[in-house]
Protein backbone atom coordinates (compact mmCIF):
# COMPACT_ATOMS: atom_id res chain seq x y z
CA UNK A 1 0.00 0.00 0.00
CA UNK A 2 1.32 3.41 -0.93
CA UNK A 3 1.89 6.10 1.69
CA UNK A 4 -0.89 8.37 0.36
CA UNK A 5 -3.35 5.50 0.36
CA UNK A 6 -2.37 4.57 3.92
CA UNK A 7 -2.90 8.14 5.14
CA UNK A 8 -6.26 8.29 3.40
CA UNK A 9 -7.28 5.02 5.05
CA UNK A 10 -6.33 6.28 8.52
CA UNK A 11 -8.22 9.53 8.01
CA UNK A 12 -11.29 8.06 6.32
CA UNK A 13 -13.28 7.64 9.52
CA UNK A 14 -12.34 10.99 11.01
CA UNK A 15 -14.58 14.03 10.97
CA UNK A 16 -13.82 17.65 11.80
CA UNK A 17 -12.74 18.43 15.36
CA UNK A 18 -15.46 20.13 17.35
CA UNK A 19 -14.95 23.81 17.99
CA UNK A 20 -13.62 24.67 21.45
CA UNK A 21 -13.05 20.97 22.19
CA UNK A 22 -9.84 21.75 24.09
CA UNK A 23 -11.44 24.42 26.27
CA UNK A 24 -14.44 22.24 27.04
CA UNK A 25 -12.31 19.24 27.98
CA UNK A 26 -10.03 21.25 30.28
CA UNK A 27 -12.97 23.13 31.80
CA UNK A 28 -14.70 19.87 32.63
CA UNK A 29 -11.51 18.49 34.17
CA UNK A 30 -10.91 21.64 36.21
CA UNK A 31 -14.48 21.75 37.47
CA UNK A 32 -14.39 18.10 38.53
CA UNK A 33 -10.99 18.50 40.18
CA UNK A 34 -11.93 21.69 42.01
CA UNK A 35 -15.10 20.10 43.37
CA UNK A 36 -13.07 17.10 44.49
CA UNK A 37 -10.51 19.31 46.25
CA UNK A 38 -13.28 21.29 47.93
CA UNK A 39 -15.04 18.14 49.10
CA UNK A 40 -11.81 16.69 50.49
CA UNK A 41 -11.08 19.95 52.32
CA UNK A 42 -14.48 19.94 54.00
CA UNK A 43 -14.43 16.23 54.86
CA UNK A 44 -10.79 15.86 55.95
CA UNK A 45 -9.99 19.25 57.49
CA UNK A 46 -13.17 21.29 57.84
CA UNK A 47 -13.76 24.97 57.14
CA UNK A 48 -12.26 27.40 59.64
CA UNK A 49 -14.90 28.61 62.06
CA UNK A 50 -14.09 32.30 61.60
CA UNK A 51 -14.10 32.22 57.79
CA UNK A 52 -16.95 34.73 57.45
CA UNK A 53 -15.12 37.17 59.71
CA UNK A 54 -11.65 36.74 58.23
CA UNK A 55 -13.01 36.95 54.68
CA UNK A 56 -13.72 40.64 55.35
CA UNK A 57 -10.02 41.38 55.70
CA UNK A 58 -7.70 42.32 52.80
CA UNK A 59 -5.08 39.92 54.17
CA UNK A 60 -7.30 36.92 53.51
CA UNK A 61 -7.79 37.94 49.90
CA UNK A 62 -4.07 38.52 49.55
CA UNK A 63 -3.64 34.91 50.66
CA UNK A 64 -6.17 33.73 48.09
CA UNK A 65 -4.59 35.86 45.37
CA UNK A 66 -1.38 33.79 45.32
CA UNK A 67 -2.89 30.43 44.29
CA UNK A 68 -5.61 32.13 42.23
CA UNK A 69 -3.10 33.98 40.06
CA UNK A 70 -0.96 30.86 39.67
CA UNK A 71 -4.04 28.82 38.76
CA UNK A 72 -4.96 31.28 35.98
CA UNK A 73 -1.42 31.23 34.59
CA UNK A 74 -1.19 27.44 34.89
CA UNK A 75 -4.49 27.03 33.04
CA UNK A 76 -3.20 29.30 30.29
CA UNK A 77 0.00 27.27 30.09
CA UNK A 78 -1.85 23.96 30.09
CA UNK A 79 -4.16 25.06 27.28
CA UNK A 80 -1.18 26.16 25.22
CA UNK A 81 0.86 23.03 25.85
CA UNK A 82 -2.12 20.76 25.09
CA UNK A 83 -1.73 21.70 21.41
CA UNK A 84 0.80 19.86 19.26
CA UNK A 85 4.10 21.63 18.72
CA UNK A 86 3.47 24.35 21.31
CA UNK A 87 5.97 25.21 24.04
CA UNK A 88 5.32 27.17 27.22
CA UNK A 89 7.85 29.81 26.23
CA UNK A 90 7.69 33.12 28.06
CA UNK A 91 4.55 32.07 29.92
CA UNK A 92 6.75 30.14 32.35
CA UNK A 93 8.49 33.36 33.36
CA UNK A 94 5.15 35.01 34.18
CA UNK A 95 4.76 32.53 37.02
CA UNK A 96 7.53 34.41 38.80
CA UNK A 97 5.47 37.60 39.12
CA UNK A 98 3.01 36.47 41.84
CA UNK A 99 5.86 34.64 43.56
CA UNK A 100 8.04 37.75 43.61
CA UNK A 101 5.16 39.81 45.00
CA UNK A 102 4.46 37.40 47.85
CA UNK A 103 8.17 37.04 48.63
CA UNK A 104 8.51 40.83 48.68
CA UNK A 105 5.58 40.99 51.09
CA UNK A 106 7.20 38.26 53.18
CA UNK A 107 10.49 40.16 53.31
CA UNK A 108 8.74 43.36 54.41
CA UNK A 109 6.78 41.44 57.04
CA UNK A 110 9.92 39.80 58.43
CA UNK A 111 11.90 43.03 58.39
CA UNK A 112 9.23 44.78 60.44
CA UNK A 113 8.86 42.00 63.00
CA UNK A 114 10.94 41.52 66.16
CA UNK A 115 13.69 38.95 65.75
CA UNK A 116 12.08 36.55 68.21
CA UNK A 117 8.80 36.60 66.23
CA UNK A 118 10.25 35.83 62.82
CA UNK A 119 10.38 32.06 63.21
CA UNK A 120 6.69 31.99 64.08
CA UNK A 121 5.86 34.05 60.98
CA UNK A 122 7.66 31.51 58.81
CA UNK A 123 6.59 28.30 60.55
CA UNK A 124 3.18 29.24 61.87
CA UNK A 125 1.35 26.41 63.61
CA UNK A 126 0.93 24.02 60.69
CA UNK A 127 4.23 23.98 58.81
CA UNK A 128 4.63 20.23 59.34
CA UNK A 129 1.44 19.39 57.46
CA UNK A 130 0.62 22.31 55.16
CA UNK A 131 2.55 21.30 52.03
CA UNK A 132 1.51 17.66 52.34
CA UNK A 133 -2.13 18.66 52.81
CA UNK A 134 -2.02 20.71 49.62
CA UNK A 135 -0.37 17.85 47.74
CA UNK A 136 -3.11 15.49 48.94
CA UNK A 137 -5.87 17.90 47.92
CA UNK A 138 -4.30 18.24 44.48
CA UNK A 139 -4.95 14.59 43.61
CA UNK A 140 -8.50 15.03 42.17
CA UNK A 141 -7.47 17.88 39.85
CA UNK A 142 -4.21 16.14 38.97
CA UNK A 143 -6.08 13.05 37.79
CA UNK A 144 -8.72 15.08 35.97
CA UNK A 145 -6.23 17.32 34.16
CA UNK A 146 -4.08 14.39 33.09
CA UNK A 147 -7.23 12.71 31.78
CA UNK A 148 -7.94 15.85 29.76
CA UNK A 149 -4.39 16.08 28.43
CA UNK A 150 -4.37 12.43 27.37
CA UNK A 151 -7.34 13.18 25.11
CA UNK A 152 -5.54 16.14 23.53
CA UNK A 153 -2.24 16.34 21.67
CA UNK A 154 0.66 17.73 23.73
CA UNK A 155 4.11 17.14 22.30
CA UNK A 156 6.31 18.65 25.02
CA UNK A 157 5.14 16.15 27.59
CA UNK A 158 7.29 17.18 30.55
CA UNK A 159 6.19 20.80 30.23
CA UNK A 160 2.54 19.81 29.78
CA UNK A 161 2.69 17.53 32.81
CA UNK A 162 4.35 20.22 34.90
CA UNK A 163 1.76 22.82 33.91
CA UNK A 164 -1.05 20.38 34.70
CA UNK A 165 0.55 19.58 38.07
CA UNK A 166 0.83 23.28 38.90
CA UNK A 167 -2.81 23.78 37.97
CA UNK A 168 -3.72 20.94 40.31
CA UNK A 169 -1.58 22.35 43.13
CA UNK A 170 -2.92 25.88 42.77
CA UNK A 171 -6.52 24.64 42.70
CA UNK A 172 -5.87 22.56 45.81
CA UNK A 173 -4.36 25.57 47.59
CA UNK A 174 -7.43 27.65 46.82
CA UNK A 175 -9.59 24.99 48.46
CA UNK A 176 -7.17 24.70 51.38
CA UNK A 177 -7.49 28.44 52.08
CA UNK A 178 -10.98 27.70 53.42
CA UNK A 179 -9.38 25.68 56.21
CA UNK A 180 -5.88 27.06 56.74
CA UNK A 181 -5.59 29.27 59.85
CA UNK A 182 -2.25 30.81 58.84
CA UNK A 183 -2.30 34.53 58.05
CA UNK A 184 1.42 35.25 57.79
CA UNK A 185 2.77 36.21 54.37
CA UNK A 186 6.14 34.48 55.02
CA UNK A 187 4.26 31.25 55.73
CA UNK A 188 2.43 31.35 52.39
CA UNK A 189 5.58 32.28 50.53
CA UNK A 190 7.28 29.11 51.76
CA UNK A 191 4.78 26.38 52.56
CA UNK A 192 2.03 27.19 50.05
CA UNK A 193 4.65 27.41 47.31
CA UNK A 194 6.21 24.12 48.41
CA UNK A 195 2.77 22.47 48.43
CA UNK A 196 2.16 23.62 44.85
CA UNK A 197 5.67 22.63 43.80
CA UNK A 198 5.16 18.97 44.75
CA UNK A 199 2.43 18.18 42.17
CA UNK A 200 4.25 20.37 39.63
CA UNK A 201 7.40 18.27 39.87
CA UNK A 202 5.36 15.06 39.90
CA UNK A 203 3.50 16.16 36.79
CA UNK A 204 6.74 17.02 34.99
CA UNK A 205 8.16 13.60 35.90
CA UNK A 206 5.05 11.64 34.89
CA UNK A 207 4.17 13.64 31.80
CA UNK A 208 6.54 11.84 29.41
CA UNK A 209 5.13 8.49 30.55
CA UNK A 210 1.43 9.19 30.95
CA UNK A 211 0.85 11.71 28.15
CA UNK A 212 2.65 9.89 25.34
CA UNK A 213 0.50 9.32 22.27
C-alpha positions in Angstrom: 0.0 0.0 0.0 1.3 3.4 -0.9 1.9 6.1 1.7 -0.9 8.4 0.4 -3.4 5.5 0.4 -2.4 4.6 3.9 -2.9 8.1 5.1 -6.3 8.3 3.4 -7.3 5.0 5.1 -6.3 6.3 8.5 -8.2 9.5 8.0 -11.3 8.1 6.3 -13.3 7.6 9.5 -12.3 11.0 11.0 -14.6 14.0 11.0 -13.8 17.6 11.8 -12.7 18.4 15.4 -15.5 20.1 17.3 -15.0 23.8 18.0 -13.6 24.7 21.5 -13.1 21.0 22.2 -9.8 21.7 24.1 -11.4 24.4 26.3 -14.4 22.2 27.0 -12.3 19.2 28.0 -10.0 21.3 30.3 -13.0 23.1 31.8 -14.7 19.9 32.6 -11.5 18.5 34.2 -10.9 21.6 36.2 -14.5 21.7 37.5 -14.4 18.1 38.5 -11.0 18.5 40.2 -11.9 21.7 42.0 -15.1 20.1 43.4 -13.1 17.1 44.5 -10.5 19.3 46.2 -13.3 21.3 47.9 -15.0 18.1 49.1 -11.8 16.7 50.5 -11.1 19.9 52.3 -14.5 19.9 54.0 -14.4 16.2 54.9 -10.8 15.9 55.9 -10.0 19.2 57.5 -13.2 21.3 57.8 -13.8 25.0 57.1 -12.3 27.4 59.6 -14.9 28.6 62.1 -14.1 32.3 61.6 -14.1 32.2 57.8 -16.9 34.7 57.5 -15.1 37.2 59.7 -11.7 36.7 58.2 -13.0 37.0 54.7 -13.7 40.6 55.3 -10.0 41.4 55.7 -7.7 42.3 52.8 -5.1 39.9 54.2 -7.3 36.9 53.5 -7.8 37.9 49.9 -4.1 38.5 49.6 -3.6 34.9 50.7 -6.2 33.7 48.1 -4.6 35.9 45.4 -1.4 33.8 45.3 -2.9 30.4 44.3 -5.6 32.1 42.2 -3.1 34.0 40.1 -1.0 30.9 39.7 -4.0 28.8 38.8 -5.0 31.3 36.0 -1.4 31.2 34.6 -1.2 27.4 34.9 -4.5 27.0 33.0 -3.2 29.3 30.3 0.0 27.3 30.1 -1.8 24.0 30.1 -4.2 25.1 27.3 -1.2 26.2 25.2 0.9 23.0 25.9 -2.1 20.8 25.1 -1.7 21.7 21.4 0.8 19.9 19.3 4.1 21.6 18.7 3.5 24.3 21.3 6.0 25.2 24.0 5.3 27.2 27.2 7.9 29.8 26.2 7.7 33.1 28.1 4.6 32.1 29.9 6.7 30.1 32.3 8.5 33.4 33.4 5.1 35.0 34.2 4.8 32.5 37.0 7.5 34.4 38.8 5.5 37.6 39.1 3.0 36.5 41.8 5.9 34.6 43.6 8.0 37.8 43.6 5.2 39.8 45.0 4.5 37.4 47.8 8.2 37.0 48.6 8.5 40.8 48.7 5.6 41.0 51.1 7.2 38.3 53.2 10.5 40.2 53.3 8.7 43.4 54.4 6.8 41.4 57.0 9.9 39.8 58.4 11.9 43.0 58.4 9.2 44.8 60.4 8.9 42.0 63.0 10.9 41.5 66.2 13.7 38.9 65.7 12.1 36.6 68.2 8.8 36.6 66.2 10.3 35.8 62.8 10.4 32.1 63.2 6.7 32.0 64.1 5.9 34.1 61.0 7.7 31.5 58.8 6.6 28.3 60.5 3.2 29.2 61.9 1.4 26.4 63.6 0.9 24.0 60.7 4.2 24.0 58.8 4.6 20.2 59.3 1.4 19.4 57.5 0.6 22.3 55.2 2.6 21.3 52.0 1.5 17.7 52.3 -2.1 18.7 52.8 -2.0 20.7 49.6 -0.4 17.9 47.7 -3.1 15.5 48.9 -5.9 17.9 47.9 -4.3 18.2 44.5 -5.0 14.6 43.6 -8.5 15.0 42.2 -7.5 17.9 39.9 -4.2 16.1 39.0 -6.1 13.0 37.8 -8.7 15.1 36.0 -6.2 17.3 34.2 -4.1 14.4 33.1 -7.2 12.7 31.8 -7.9 15.9 29.8 -4.4 16.1 28.4 -4.4 12.4 27.4 -7.3 13.2 25.1 -5.5 16.1 23.5 -2.2 16.3 21.7 0.7 17.7 23.7 4.1 17.1 22.3 6.3 18.6 25.0 5.1 16.2 27.6 7.3 17.2 30.5 6.2 20.8 30.2 2.5 19.8 29.8 2.7 17.5 32.8 4.4 20.2 34.9 1.8 22.8 33.9 -1.0 20.4 34.7 0.5 19.6 38.1 0.8 23.3 38.9 -2.8 23.8 38.0 -3.7 20.9 40.3 -1.6 22.3 43.1 -2.9 25.9 42.8 -6.5 24.6 42.7 -5.9 22.6 45.8 -4.4 25.6 47.6 -7.4 27.7 46.8 -9.6 25.0 48.5 -7.2 24.7 51.4 -7.5 28.4 52.1 -11.0 27.7 53.4 -9.4 25.7 56.2 -5.9 27.1 56.7 -5.6 29.3 59.9 -2.2 30.8 58.8 -2.3 34.5 58.1 1.4 35.2 57.8 2.8 36.2 54.4 6.1 34.5 55.0 4.3 31.3 55.7 2.4 31.3 52.4 5.6 32.3 50.5 7.3 29.1 51.8 4.8 26.4 52.6 2.0 27.2 50.1 4.7 27.4 47.3 6.2 24.1 48.4 2.8 22.5 48.4 2.2 23.6 44.9 5.7 22.6 43.8 5.2 19.0 44.7 2.4 18.2 42.2 4.2 20.4 39.6 7.4 18.3 39.9 5.4 15.1 39.9 3.5 16.2 36.8 6.7 17.0 35.0 8.2 13.6 35.9 5.0 11.6 34.9 4.2 13.6 31.8 6.5 11.8 29.4 5.1 8.5 30.5 1.4 9.2 30.9 0.9 11.7 28.2 2.7 9.9 25.3 0.5 9.3 22.3 
